């Protein structure tokens, strides 16, 4: 069973995605970047759904950079989910190694379809 880490400081968004994912995945959760990076290093999820704007020392882009810079973690798939919807934000996230980019508000069903598609590659 594939492991998916949901990283968002809003528990309602994590809950919505977790419910939409159903029982098809093992779901892990984090509410800030530092915790997310710790979970990625320990649990090695197959995919991370990562918010950009979060409280604490690390935002989502810094977590993405840390994942992609670590040889042991670089193959981890990452989907950015954020309120930052400018074209330059999208390009910036994709250039840094994101596999997909969703703008809030987003369709949970489309997100799950993207998760399944990315993991099937």
Order of alpha helices (4+ residues) and beta strands (2+ residues): beta-alpha-beta-alpha-beta-alpha-beta-alpha-beta-alpha
